[in-house]
Amino acid sequence: MLVSEAVATRYSVRAFLDTPVPKDTLVRLLARASRTPSGGNLQPWFVYVLGGEQLVEFKAVIEAKLPDMPRGEGGEYLVYPPKLKEPYRSRRFKCGEDLYASIEVPRTDKAARLRQYANNYRFFGAPVAMFFAIDRIMQEGQWSDLGMFIQTLMLLAREEGLHTCAQESWSFWPKTVGDFLGIPDELMLFCGLAIGYADESQPINQWRTERAPLNEFVEWHGV
């Protein structure tokens, strides 16, 4: 698969098949993703992989806590700025509206929306979950490096016929995730990732987010 094909076919999958992903495939993906560039070659990423009975056990822990904490226990960083200005606010709003429209859940049905949101914490049925962490001493540049690592991993997954969903929603469960996986205190949980084979028959996997035209974000100087 060409890189351009991987970019074009990658999307956030929210319904997975339960088809297992072989461990050697995951090892290959992570080894290749380790070639991601990072400033000063710091390689500031830490990855925790969950599958099999360990994943079942972990999801049961979260499931037991969801009734009292449907949106988690509180994150250590802001996923979005508290007051989004335009055009970011409208882009985020439309993304949410299109997602719920794909499964015919109106804005007024708060309970149904919350049930769908809870599927984040089931990894949308994916057979493998990953968590990414970064040392607390790192700064914005290294957070960017971690983002590049995750993006590289997601594109490499497409080459293997796999799909993914990066999930910053997991940043709201730092204590539970940290306790279960034994993540050291000096590391901060950044996000989770669902990985597996997409269930293409599900309506929630049929829509795609839009992209702004080049003239909205590109300026040409001397080119």
Residue frames as a rotation matrix with the C-alpha (Angstrom) as fourth column:
MET 1
0.576 0.818 0.000 0.00
0.818 -0.576 0.000 0.00
0.000 0.000 -1.000 0.00
LEU 2
-0.226 -0.605 0.764 1.29
0.538 -0.731 -0.420 3.46
0.812 0.316 0.490 -0.90
VAL 3
-0.809 -0.107 -0.578 1.61
0.562 -0.430 -0.707 6.01
-0.173 -0.897 0.408 1.88
SER 4
-0.855 0.514 -0.064 -0.92
-0.508 -0.808 0.297 8.19
0.101 0.286 0.953 0.05
GLU 5
-0.202 0.796 -0.571 -3.40
-0.130 0.556 0.821 5.29
0.971 0.240 -0.009 0.08
ALA 6
-0.407 -0.007 -0.913 -2.86
0.824 0.430 -0.370 4.76
0.395 -0.903 -0.169 3.80
VAL 7
-0.956 0.042 -0.292 -3.54
0.100 -0.884 -0.456 8.44
-0.277 -0.465 0.841 4.47
ALA 8
-0.666 0.721 -0.194 -6.63
-0.627 -0.399 0.669 8.45
0.405 0.567 0.717 2.25
THR 9
-0.032 0.689 -0.724 -8.16
-0.052 0.723 0.689 5.30
0.998 0.059 0.013 3.78
ARG 10
-0.772 -0.244 -0.587 -7.37
0.555 0.194 -0.809 5.96
0.311 -0.950 -0.014 7.43
TYR 11
-0.125 0.712 0.691 -10.33
-0.375 -0.679 0.631 7.07
0.919 -0.180 0.352 9.51
SER 12
-0.743 -0.113 0.660 -11.43
-0.669 0.085 -0.738 6.77
0.027 -0.990 -0.139 13.13
VAL 13
-0.430 0.554 -0.713 -13.17
-0.059 0.771 0.634 3.40
0.901 0.315 -0.299 13.33
ARG 14
-0.561 0.319 0.764 -15.89
-0.826 -0.279 -0.490 3.15
0.057 -0.906 0.420 15.96
ALA 15
0.647 0.629 0.431 -16.99
-0.647 0.752 -0.126 -0.44
-0.404 -0.197 0.893 15.36
PHE 16
-0.370 -0.877 -0.306 -14.50
-0.929 0.351 0.117 -3.30
0.005 0.327 -0.945 15.12
LEU 17
0.530 0.354 -0.771 -14.74
-0.373 0.913 0.164 -6.99
0.762 0.201 0.616 14.38
ASP 18
0.743 -0.261 0.616 -13.56
-0.578 0.212 0.788 -9.34
-0.336 -0.942 0.007 17.12
THR 19
0.865 -0.472 -0.170 -11.01
0.203 0.639 -0.742 -10.90
0.459 0.607 0.649 14.73
PRO 20
0.698 -0.640 -0.322 -7.74
0.401 -0.023 0.916 -11.35
-0.593 -0.768 0.241 16.63
VAL 21
0.803 -0.587 -0.103 -4.62
-0.482 -0.537 -0.692 -9.42
0.351 0.605 -0.714 15.63
PRO 22
0.678 -0.578 -0.454 -1.49
0.583 0.799 -0.148 -11.62
0.448 -0.164 0.879 15.78
LYS 23
0.764 -0.434 -0.477 1.19
0.253 -0.479 0.841 -10.46
-0.593 -0.763 -0.256 18.21
ASP 24
-0.210 -0.917 0.340 3.88
0.778 0.054 0.626 -10.63
-0.592 0.396 0.702 15.54
THR 25
0.116 0.337 0.934 1.88
0.830 -0.550 0.095 -8.11
0.546 0.765 -0.343 13.52
LEU 26
0.963 0.270 -0.009 1.80
0.219 -0.761 0.610 -5.74
0.158 -0.590 -0.792 16.49
VAL 27
0.386 -0.903 -0.187 5.52
0.452 0.009 0.892 -6.22
-0.804 -0.429 0.411 17.09
ARG 28
-0.275 -0.471 0.838 6.22
0.958 -0.065 0.278 -5.42
-0.076 0.880 0.469 13.44
LEU 29
0.504 0.561 0.657 4.05
0.608 -0.771 0.192 -2.28
0.614 0.302 -0.729 13.55
LEU 30
0.972 -0.101 -0.213 5.65
0.116 -0.583 0.804 -0.93
-0.205 -0.806 -0.555 16.71
ALA 31
0.118 -0.987 0.110 9.19
0.640 0.160 0.752 -1.69
-0.760 -0.018 0.650 15.53
ARG 32
-0.220 -0.156 0.963 8.57
0.936 -0.312 0.164 0.14
0.275 0.937 0.214 12.26
ALA 33
0.733 0.565 0.378 6.86
0.422 -0.814 0.399 3.04
0.533 -0.133 -0.836 14.02
SER 34
0.635 -0.547 -0.545 9.96
0.545 -0.182 0.818 3.43
-0.547 -0.817 0.183 16.19
ARG 35
-0.369 -0.747 0.553 11.62
0.926 -0.247 0.284 5.03
-0.076 0.617 0.783 13.14
THR 36
0.693 0.663 0.284 9.41
0.658 -0.742 0.128 8.09
0.295 0.098 -0.950 13.73
PRO 37
-0.261 -0.827 0.498 11.54
0.426 -0.562 -0.709 11.26
0.866 0.027 0.499 13.95
SER 38
0.774 0.428 -0.466 11.91
0.617 -0.348 0.706 13.10
0.139 -0.834 -0.534 17.25
GLY 39
0.724 -0.484 0.491 13.83
-0.355 -0.872 -0.337 16.20
0.591 0.070 -0.803 18.20
GLY 40
-0.016 -0.840 0.542 17.31
-0.994 -0.047 -0.102 15.23
0.112 -0.540 -0.834 19.42
ASN 41
-0.235 0.044 -0.971 16.25
-0.285 0.952 0.112 11.60
0.929 0.303 -0.212 18.91
LEU 42
-0.597 0.045 0.801 14.68
-0.801 -0.079 -0.593 11.65
0.037 -0.996 0.083 22.38
GLN 43
-0.549 0.481 -0.684 12.05
-0.014 0.812 0.583 9.08
0.836 0.329 -0.439 21.34
PRO 44
-0.861 0.100 0.499 9.74
-0.499 -0.364 -0.787 10.29
0.103 -0.926 0.363 24.14
TRP 45
0.094 0.964 -0.250 7.05
-0.842 0.211 0.497 7.63
0.532 0.164 0.831 23.73
PHE 46
-0.881 -0.180 0.436 6.03
-0.396 0.785 -0.476 4.76
-0.257 -0.593 -0.763 25.99
VAL 47
-0.225 0.794 -0.565 3.48
-0.784 0.197 0.588 2.21
0.578 0.575 0.578 24.78
TYR 48
-0.702 0.148 0.696 1.35
-0.447 0.669 -0.594 -0.23
-0.554 -0.728 -0.404 26.78
VAL 49
-0.547 0.452 -0.704 -0.46
-0.643 0.312 0.700 -2.96
0.536 0.836 0.120 24.80
LEU 50
-0.515 0.486 0.707 -3.52
-0.567 0.426 -0.705 -4.81
-0.643 -0.764 0.056 26.08
GLY 51
-0.272 0.496 -0.825 -5.26
-0.804 0.354 0.478 -7.82
0.529 0.793 0.302 24.60
GLY 52
-0.482 0.078 -0.873 -6.82
0.130 0.991 0.016 -11.16
0.866 -0.106 -0.488 25.44
GLU 53
0.211 0.589 -0.780 -7.94
0.830 0.313 0.461 -11.79
0.516 -0.745 -0.423 29.00
GLN 54
-0.582 -0.488 -0.651 -6.05
0.758 -0.616 -0.216 -8.76
-0.296 -0.619 0.728 30.27
LEU 55
-0.929 0.299 0.219 -8.14
-0.126 -0.811 0.572 -6.51
0.349 0.503 0.791 28.03
VAL 56
-0.051 0.945 -0.325 -11.35
0.296 0.325 0.898 -8.23
0.954 -0.051 -0.296 29.16
GLU 57
0.006 -0.020 -1.000 -10.35
0.995 0.103 0.004 -7.71
0.103 -0.994 0.021 32.79
PHE 58
-0.878 -0.404 -0.258 -9.45
0.429 -0.902 -0.047 -4.06
-0.213 -0.152 0.965 32.21
LYS 59
-0.684 0.680 0.263 -12.74
-0.148 -0.482 0.863 -3.29
0.714 0.552 0.431 30.45
ALA 60
0.141 0.734 -0.664 -14.62
0.652 0.437 0.620 -4.89
0.745 -0.520 -0.417 33.35
VAL 61
-0.413 -0.376 -0.829 -12.85
0.880 -0.400 -0.257 -2.54
-0.235 -0.836 0.496 35.77
ILE 62
-0.999 0.034 -0.003 -13.87
-0.033 -0.941 0.338 0.49
0.009 0.338 0.941 33.69
GLU 63
-0.413 0.906 -0.091 -17.42
0.114 0.150 0.982 -0.82
0.904 0.395 -0.166 33.18
ALA 64
0.001 0.395 -0.919 -17.91
0.945 0.301 0.130 -1.03
0.327 -0.868 -0.373 36.92
LYS 65
-0.555 -0.323 -0.766 -16.91
0.631 -0.764 -0.135 2.63
-0.542 -0.558 0.628 37.32
LEU 66
-0.855 0.140 0.500 -18.86
0.370 -0.510 0.776 4.10
0.364 0.848 0.384 34.39
PRO 67
0.132 0.990 -0.049 -22.25
0.810 -0.079 0.582 4.46
0.572 -0.116 -0.812 36.14
ASP 68
0.579 0.047 -0.814 -20.74
0.695 -0.551 0.463 6.83
-0.426 -0.833 -0.352 38.71
MET 69
-0.057 -0.687 -0.724 -18.14
-0.118 -0.716 0.688 8.41
-0.991 0.125 -0.040 36.41
PRO 70
0.664 0.437 0.607 -19.54
0.461 0.399 -0.792 8.34
-0.588 0.806 0.064 32.85
ARG 71
0.910 -0.372 0.180 -16.90
-0.057 -0.546 -0.836 10.81
0.410 0.751 -0.518 31.64
GLY 72
0.159 -0.929 -0.335 -13.99
0.437 0.371 -0.819 9.48
0.885 -0.017 0.465 33.64
GLU 73
0.484 -0.067 -0.873 -12.14
0.875 0.014 0.484 10.54
-0.020 -0.998 0.065 36.77
GLY 74
0.908 -0.125 -0.400 -10.60
-0.081 -0.989 0.125 13.76
-0.411 -0.081 -0.908 35.43
GLY 75
0.695 -0.655 0.296 -7.72
0.611 0.321 -0.724 14.32
0.379 0.684 0.623 33.05
GLU 76
0.243 -0.735 -0.633 -4.32
0.727 -0.294 0.620 15.87
-0.642 -0.611 0.462 33.62
TYR 77
-0.857 -0.444 -0.261 -4.40
0.174 -0.726 0.665 18.14
-0.485 0.524 0.700 30.58
LEU 78
0.059 0.892 -0.448 -6.99
-0.376 -0.395 -0.838 19.93
-0.925 0.218 0.312 28.47
VAL 79
-0.180 -0.047 0.983 -7.88
0.725 0.669 0.165 17.96
-0.665 0.742 -0.086 25.35
TYR 80
0.083 0.253 0.964 -9.39
0.835 -0.545 0.071 21.13
0.544 0.799 -0.257 23.83
PRO 81
-0.915 -0.296 0.274 -9.00
0.141 -0.871 -0.471 24.81
0.378 -0.393 0.838 24.74
PRO 82
-0.649 0.689 -0.323 -11.83
0.537 0.114 -0.836 25.82
-0.539 -0.716 -0.444 27.11
LYS 83
0.329 0.765 -0.554 -13.24
0.000 -0.586 -0.810 28.38
-0.944 0.266 -0.193 24.66
LEU 84
-0.370 -0.448 0.814 -12.80
0.760 0.358 0.543 27.33
-0.534 0.819 0.208 21.06
LYS 85
-0.133 0.300 -0.945 -13.02
-0.409 -0.885 -0.224 30.15
-0.903 0.356 0.241 18.54
GLU 86
0.866 0.466 0.179 -13.96
0.007 0.347 -0.938 29.85
-0.500 0.814 0.297 14.90
PRO 87
-0.001 0.725 -0.689 -13.41
-0.858 0.353 0.373 27.95
0.513 0.591 0.622 12.71
TYR 88
-0.843 -0.482 -0.239 -12.41
-0.320 0.806 -0.498 25.30
0.433 -0.343 -0.834 15.25
ARG 89
-0.638 0.663 0.391 -15.68
-0.431 0.113 -0.895 25.38
-0.638 -0.740 0.214 17.18
SER 90
0.301 0.813 -0.499 -17.78
-0.887 0.047 -0.460 24.79
-0.351 0.581 0.735 14.05
ARG 91
-0.183 -0.446 -0.876 -15.49
-0.723 0.665 -0.187 21.99
0.666 0.599 -0.444 12.87
ARG 92
-0.976 -0.193 0.104 -15.76
-0.208 0.661 -0.721 20.17
0.071 -0.725 -0.685 16.18
PHE 93
-0.325 0.935 0.142 -19.53
-0.582 -0.079 -0.809 20.71
-0.745 -0.346 0.570 16.33
LYS 94
0.311 0.460 -0.831 -20.04
-0.949 0.200 -0.244 19.32
0.054 0.865 0.499 12.81
CYS 95
-0.608 -0.593 -0.528 -17.85
-0.526 0.799 -0.292 16.31
0.595 0.100 -0.798 13.54
GLY 96
-0.909 0.286 0.304 -20.06
-0.153 0.450 -0.880 15.40
-0.388 -0.846 -0.365 16.50
GLU 97
-0.010 0.968 -0.251 -23.28
-0.718 -0.181 -0.672 16.06
-0.696 0.173 0.697 14.62
ASP 98
0.087 -0.010 -0.996 -22.21
-0.919 0.384 -0.085 13.88
0.383 0.923 0.024 11.68
LEU 99
-0.883 -0.447 -0.142 -21.14
-0.342 0.821 -0.457 11.06
0.321 -0.355 -0.878 13.98
TYR 100
-0.712 0.644 0.281 -24.47
-0.097 0.306 -0.947 10.90
-0.696 -0.701 -0.156 15.81
ALA 101
0.108 0.744 -0.660 -26.44
-0.885 -0.230 -0.404 11.41
-0.452 0.628 0.634 12.61
SER 102
-0.454 -0.365 -0.812 -24.80
-0.762 0.632 0.142 8.27
0.461 0.684 -0.565 11.18
ILE 103
-0.904 0.159 -0.396 -26.44
0.306 0.889 -0.341 6.20
0.297 -0.430 -0.853 13.93
GLU 104
-0.202 0.921 0.333 -29.65
0.208 -0.292 0.934 8.28
0.957 0.258 -0.133 13.97
VAL 105
-0.075 0.119 -0.990 -29.20
0.997 -0.001 -0.075 9.72
-0.010 -0.993 -0.118 17.44
PRO 106
0.457 0.305 0.835 -30.67
0.444 -0.892 0.082 13.25
0.770 0.333 -0.543 17.68
ARG 107
-0.531 -0.693 0.487 -29.05
-0.012 -0.568 -0.823 15.98
0.847 -0.443 0.294 19.76
THR 108
0.038 0.651 0.758 -32.02
-0.842 -0.387 0.375 15.89
0.538 -0.652 0.534 22.14
ASP 109
0.873 0.274 -0.403 -31.42
-0.084 0.899 0.430 12.24
0.480 -0.342 0.808 23.07
LYS 110
0.270 -0.812 0.518 -28.76
-0.908 -0.394 -0.144 12.81
0.321 -0.431 -0.843 25.69
ALA 111
0.426 -0.068 0.902 -29.01
-0.568 0.757 0.325 9.28
-0.705 -0.650 0.283 27.09
ALA 112
0.919 -0.061 0.390 -28.34
0.316 0.704 -0.636 7.68
-0.235 0.707 0.666 23.70
ARG 113
0.660 -0.721 0.213 -25.41
-0.295 -0.509 -0.809 10.01
0.691 0.471 -0.548 23.12
LEU 114
0.210 -0.573 0.792 -23.94
-0.973 -0.045 0.225 9.08
-0.094 -0.818 -0.567 26.48
ARG 115
0.671 0.071 0.738 -24.35
-0.130 0.991 0.023 5.38
-0.730 -0.112 0.674 25.67
GLN 116
0.905 -0.374 0.203 -22.47
0.285 0.180 -0.942 5.87
0.315 0.910 0.269 22.41
TYR 117
0.434 -0.774 0.460 -19.76
-0.713 -0.608 -0.350 7.85
0.551 -0.176 -0.816 24.19
ALA 118
0.459 -0.218 0.861 -19.35
-0.707 0.497 0.503 4.95
-0.538 -0.840 0.074 26.63
ASN 119
0.973 -0.103 0.206 -18.30
0.203 0.806 -0.556 2.77
-0.109 0.583 0.805 23.68
ASN 120
0.471 -0.865 0.173 -15.02
-0.596 -0.457 -0.660 4.67
0.650 0.208 -0.731 23.77
TYR 121
-0.096 -0.516 0.851 -14.31
-0.991 0.129 -0.034 2.81
-0.092 -0.847 -0.524 26.99
ARG 122
0.586 0.192 0.787 -14.95
-0.119 0.981 -0.151 -0.52
-0.802 -0.006 0.598 25.31
PHE 123
-0.507 -0.835 -0.215 -12.48
-0.242 -0.101 0.965 0.35
-0.827 0.542 -0.151 22.55
PHE 124
0.042 0.660 -0.750 -15.41
-0.950 -0.206 -0.235 0.03
-0.310 0.723 0.618 20.15
GLY 125
0.864 0.370 0.341 -15.03
-0.319 0.927 -0.197 -3.75
-0.389 0.062 0.919 20.29
ALA 126
0.423 -0.784 -0.454 -11.41
-0.707 0.027 -0.706 -3.79
0.566 0.620 -0.543 19.10
PRO 127
0.861 -0.092 -0.500 -9.41
0.267 0.919 0.291 -6.87
0.432 -0.384 0.816 20.12
VAL 128
-0.082 -0.946 -0.314 -6.29
0.968 0.000 -0.253 -4.85
0.239 -0.324 0.915 20.96
ALA 129
0.946 0.305 0.109 -5.84
0.261 -0.918 0.300 -1.64
0.191 -0.255 -0.948 22.90
MET 130
-0.130 -0.991 -0.008 -2.79
0.846 -0.107 -0.523 0.56
0.517 -0.075 0.852 23.27
PHE 131
0.901 0.265 -0.342 -2.01
0.410 -0.778 0.477 3.35
-0.140 -0.570 -0.810 25.69
PHE 132
0.153 -0.853 0.499 0.61
0.627 -0.307 -0.716 6.02
0.764 0.423 0.488 25.12
ALA 133
0.842 0.030 -0.539 2.44
0.491 -0.456 0.742 7.87
-0.223 -0.889 -0.399 27.87
ILE 134
0.349 -0.729 0.589 5.11
0.322 -0.497 -0.806 10.54
0.880 0.471 0.062 28.02
ASP 135
-0.317 -0.564 -0.762 7.55
0.926 -0.010 -0.377 11.65
0.205 -0.826 0.526 30.69
ARG 136
0.635 0.686 -0.354 6.23
0.762 -0.632 0.143 14.60
-0.125 -0.360 -0.924 32.67
ILE 137
-0.018 -0.715 -0.699 9.44
0.346 -0.660 0.667 16.57
-0.938 -0.230 0.260 32.14
MET 138
-0.568 -0.234 0.789 8.77
0.806 0.033 0.591 16.75
-0.164 0.972 0.170 28.39
GLN 139
-0.509 0.305 -0.805 7.55
-0.107 -0.950 -0.292 19.92
-0.854 -0.062 0.517 26.69
GLU 140
0.424 0.826 -0.373 5.38
-0.462 -0.157 -0.873 20.83
-0.779 0.542 0.315 23.68
GLY 141
-0.039 -0.518 -0.855 8.00
-0.998 0.059 0.010 19.71
0.045 0.854 -0.519 21.17
GLN 142
-0.929 -0.354 0.108 8.09
-0.365 0.925 -0.106 16.20
-0.063 -0.138 -0.988 22.59
TRP 143
-0.174 0.942 0.288 4.28
-0.084 0.277 -0.957 16.02
-0.981 -0.190 0.031 22.69
SER 144
0.427 0.255 -0.868 4.44
-0.838 -0.249 -0.486 16.73
-0.340 0.934 0.107 18.97
ASP 145
-0.562 -0.712 -0.420 6.94
-0.804 0.591 0.074 13.88
0.196 0.379 -0.904 18.58
LEU 146
-0.762 0.358 0.540 4.58
-0.060 0.790 -0.610 11.52
-0.645 -0.497 -0.581 20.39
GLY 147
0.293 0.914 -0.280 1.77
-0.383 -0.157 -0.911 12.60
-0.876 0.374 0.304 18.06
MET 148
0.109 -0.333 -0.937 3.96
-0.992 0.025 -0.125 11.79
0.065 0.943 -0.328 15.05
PHE 149
-0.885 -0.433 0.169 4.69
-0.454 0.883 -0.115 8.35
-0.100 -0.179 -0.979 16.51
ILE 150
-0.345 0.843 0.412 0.98
0.015 0.444 -0.896 7.61
-0.939 -0.303 -0.166 16.92
GLN 151
0.481 0.512 -0.712 0.19
-0.659 -0.324 -0.679 8.86
-0.578 0.796 0.181 13.40
THR 152
-0.351 -0.693 -0.629 3.01
-0.923 0.368 0.109 6.74
0.156 0.620 -0.769 11.94
LEU 153
-0.880 0.059 0.472 1.65
-0.153 0.904 -0.399 3.70
-0.450 -0.423 -0.786 13.76
MET 154
0.069 0.997 0.042 -1.87
-0.144 0.052 -0.988 4.33
-0.987 0.062 0.147 12.45
LEU 155
0.397 0.027 -0.918 -0.66
-0.895 -0.210 -0.393 4.60
-0.204 0.977 -0.059 8.85
LEU 156
-0.690 -0.686 -0.234 1.46
-0.712 0.701 0.043 1.47
0.134 0.196 -0.971 9.16
ALA 157
-0.535 0.586 0.609 -1.62
-0.145 0.646 -0.749 -0.32
-0.832 -0.489 -0.261 10.49
ARG 158
0.466 0.730 -0.501 -3.37
-0.619 -0.136 -0.774 0.38
-0.632 0.670 0.388 7.20
GLU 159
-0.173 -0.633 -0.754 -0.58
-0.958 0.286 -0.020 -1.41
0.228 0.719 -0.656 5.35
GLU 160
-0.971 -0.185 0.153 -1.46
-0.227 0.913 -0.339 -4.50
-0.077 -0.364 -0.928 7.41
GLY 161
-0.509 0.851 -0.131 -5.17
0.200 0.265 0.943 -4.17
0.837 0.454 -0.305 6.59
LEU 162
-0.342 0.320 -0.884 -5.90
0.940 0.120 -0.320 -2.88
0.004 -0.940 -0.341 10.08
HIS 163
0.134 0.409 0.903 -7.79
0.239 -0.897 0.371 0.18
0.962 0.166 -0.218 11.25
THR 164
-0.651 -0.442 -0.617 -7.46
0.716 -0.088 -0.692 2.31
0.252 -0.892 0.374 14.36
CYS 165
0.534 0.658 0.531 -9.14
0.364 -0.746 0.558 4.94
0.763 -0.105 -0.638 16.49
ALA 166
-0.672 -0.741 0.003 -6.99
0.386 -0.353 -0.852 7.31
0.632 -0.571 0.523 18.52
GLN 167
0.381 0.900 -0.209 -8.83
0.549 -0.039 0.835 8.06
0.744 -0.433 -0.509 21.77
GLU 168
-0.634 -0.548 0.545 -7.96
-0.071 -0.660 -0.747 11.08
0.770 -0.513 0.380 23.88
SER 169
0.410 0.856 0.314 -11.02
-0.527 -0.059 0.848 10.16
0.745 -0.513 0.427 25.93
TRP 170
0.573 -0.241 -0.783 -8.75
0.561 0.812 0.160 7.75
0.597 -0.531 0.601 27.80
SER 171
-0.514 -0.772 0.375 -6.80
0.242 -0.550 -0.799 10.70
0.823 -0.320 0.469 29.16
PHE 172
0.014 0.622 0.783 -9.73
-0.728 -0.530 0.434 11.11
0.685 -0.576 0.446 31.58
TRP 173
0.952 0.293 -0.091 -8.83
-0.167 0.744 0.647 7.83
0.257 -0.601 0.757 33.31
PRO 174
0.195 -0.981 -0.010 -5.18
-0.596 -0.111 -0.796 8.39
0.779 0.161 -0.606 34.31
LYS 175
-0.216 -0.290 0.932 -5.40
-0.965 0.210 -0.158 6.79
-0.150 -0.934 -0.326 37.77
THR 176
0.598 0.535 0.596 -7.32
-0.461 0.839 -0.291 3.67
-0.656 -0.101 0.748 36.77
VAL 177
0.913 -0.318 -0.257 -5.22
-0.125 0.381 -0.916 3.06
0.389 0.868 0.308 33.66
GLY 178
0.080 -0.956 0.284 -2.02
-0.738 -0.248 -0.627 3.81
0.669 -0.159 -0.726 35.54
ASP 179
-0.023 -0.027 0.999 -2.89
-0.906 0.424 -0.010 1.48
-0.423 -0.905 -0.034 38.41
PHE 180
0.837 0.433 0.335 -3.93
-0.271 0.859 -0.434 -1.38
-0.476 0.272 0.836 36.14
LEU 181
0.868 -0.495 -0.027 -0.85
0.140 0.296 -0.945 -1.17
0.476 0.817 0.326 33.90
GLY 182
0.555 -0.685 -0.471 1.65
0.717 0.107 0.689 -0.12
-0.421 -0.720 0.551 36.54
ILE 183
0.443 -0.376 0.814 2.56
0.539 -0.615 -0.577 3.10
0.717 0.694 -0.070 34.74
PRO 184
-0.371 -0.671 -0.641 5.25
0.923 -0.194 -0.332 4.95
0.098 -0.715 0.692 36.76
ASP 185
0.410 0.571 -0.712 4.28
0.711 -0.688 -0.142 8.23
-0.571 -0.448 -0.688 38.38
GLU 186
-0.336 -0.626 -0.703 6.79
0.042 -0.756 0.653 10.15
-0.941 0.190 0.280 36.27
LEU 187
-0.944 0.077 0.322 4.84
0.329 0.114 0.937 9.28
0.036 0.990 -0.133 33.13
MET 188
-0.468 0.828 -0.309 1.64
-0.503 -0.537 -0.677 11.03
-0.726 -0.161 0.668 32.03
LEU 189
-0.298 0.485 0.822 -1.08
0.678 0.714 -0.176 9.13
-0.672 0.505 -0.541 30.20
PHE 190
-0.857 -0.065 -0.511 -1.63
-0.262 -0.800 0.541 10.84
-0.444 0.597 0.668 26.85
CYS 191
0.012 0.897 -0.443 -4.26
-0.995 -0.033 -0.093 8.77
-0.098 0.442 0.892 25.02
GLY 192
-0.097 0.037 0.995 -5.45
-0.116 0.992 -0.048 5.34
-0.989 -0.120 -0.092 24.05
LEU 193
-0.441 -0.023 -0.897 -5.73
-0.894 -0.079 0.441 3.61
-0.081 0.997 0.014 20.69
ALA 194
0.376 0.577 0.725 -8.16
-0.295 0.816 -0.497 0.94
-0.878 -0.027 0.477 19.50
ILE 195
-0.357 -0.552 -0.754 -6.69
-0.912 0.032 0.409 -1.29
-0.202 0.833 -0.515 16.79
GLY 196
-0.350 0.272 0.896 -8.17
0.073 0.962 -0.263 -4.16
-0.934 -0.027 -0.357 14.81
TYR 197
-0.896 0.124 0.425 -10.26
0.442 0.171 0.881 -4.94
0.037 0.977 -0.209 11.75
ALA 198
-0.784 0.603 -0.149 -13.08
-0.560 -0.790 -0.251 -2.53
-0.269 -0.113 0.957 10.94
ASP 199
-0.413 0.784 0.464 -16.66
0.647 0.611 -0.457 -3.74
-0.641 0.111 -0.759 10.77
GLU 200
-0.993 -0.097 -0.061 -17.46
0.024 -0.697 0.717 -1.99
-0.112 0.711 0.694 7.50
SER 201
-0.467 0.883 0.055 -21.14
0.630 0.288 0.721 -2.96
0.621 0.371 -0.691 7.74
GLN 202
-0.100 0.422 -0.901 -21.77
0.938 -0.261 -0.227 -0.64
-0.331 -0.868 -0.370 10.69
PRO 203
0.644 0.462 0.609 -23.35
0.674 -0.719 -0.168 2.75
0.361 0.519 -0.775 9.85
ILE 204
0.888 -0.300 -0.349 -21.03
0.032 -0.716 0.697 4.57
-0.459 -0.630 -0.626 12.23
ASN 205
-0.120 -0.975 0.186 -18.14
0.311 0.141 0.940 3.57
-0.943 0.171 0.286 9.96
GLN 206
0.155 0.275 0.949 -19.77
0.969 0.142 -0.200 4.94
-0.190 0.951 -0.244 6.82
TRP 207
0.963 0.233 0.136 -19.23
0.255 -0.952 -0.169 8.67
0.090 0.198 -0.976 7.32
ARG 208
-0.004 -0.999 0.038 -16.04
0.970 -0.013 -0.242 10.73
0.243 0.036 0.969 6.99
THR 209
0.312 0.017 -0.950 -14.96
0.499 -0.854 0.149 14.03
-0.808 -0.520 -0.275 8.47
GLU 210
0.896 0.053 0.441 -14.49
0.413 -0.464 -0.784 16.91
0.163 0.884 -0.437 6.05
ARG 211
-0.073 -0.950 -0.302 -11.23
0.896 -0.196 0.399 18.73
-0.438 -0.242 0.866 5.35
ALA 212
0.534 0.214 -0.818 -10.76
0.039 -0.973 -0.229 22.44
-0.845 0.091 -0.528 4.76
PRO 213
0.872 -0.246 0.423 -9.56
0.446 0.044 -0.894 23.51
0.201 0.968 0.148 1.28
LEU 214
0.005 -0.994 -0.107 -5.92
0.988 0.022 -0.156 24.53
0.157 -0.105 0.982 0.95
ASN 215
-0.259 -0.142 0.955 -6.75
0.322 -0.945 -0.053 28.21
0.911 0.293 0.290 0.63
GLU 216
0.775 0.579 0.253 -7.98
-0.068 -0.322 0.944 28.20
0.628 -0.749 -0.211 4.23
PHE 217
0.910 -0.415 0.020 -4.67
0.050 0.156 0.986 27.14
-0.412 -0.896 0.163 5.76
VAL 218
0.137 -0.896 0.423 -1.89
0.909 0.283 0.305 27.53
-0.393 0.343 0.853 3.16
GLU 219
0.819 -0.042 -0.573 -0.07
-0.203 -0.954 -0.220 30.72
-0.537 0.297 -0.790 2.15
TRP 220
0.569 -0.621 0.540 2.34
0.821 0.465 -0.331 30.67
-0.046 0.631 0.774 -0.78
HIS 221
0.772 -0.412 -0.485 5.42
-0.251 -0.897 0.363 32.90
-0.585 -0.158 -0.796 -0.71
GLY 222
-0.002 -0.842 -0.539 7.75
-0.908 -0.225 0.354 32.83
-0.419 0.490 -0.764 -3.71
VAL 223
-0.635 -0.147 0.758 6.49
0.026 0.977 0.212 29.45
-0.772 0.154 -0.617 -4.90
